[in-house]
């Protein structure tokens, strides 16, 4: 599945976006000692509206 990036902010119609993280890892529920993976936020530079959130390393959540 191909990701379709938002080209216009749904809140203010801005077109400039940036990505960042809060450095709080998301962790698997069944692996309490896992390092997990960072959440990456894509947000509008005009109003701050978050238009997407993704996990940096989704492979860390696969059960082995």
Buried (B, 14 or more C-beta within 10 A) or exposed (E): EEEEEEEEBEEEEBEEBEEEEEEEBBBEEEEEEBEBBBBBBBBBEBEEBEBEEEBEEEEBBEEE
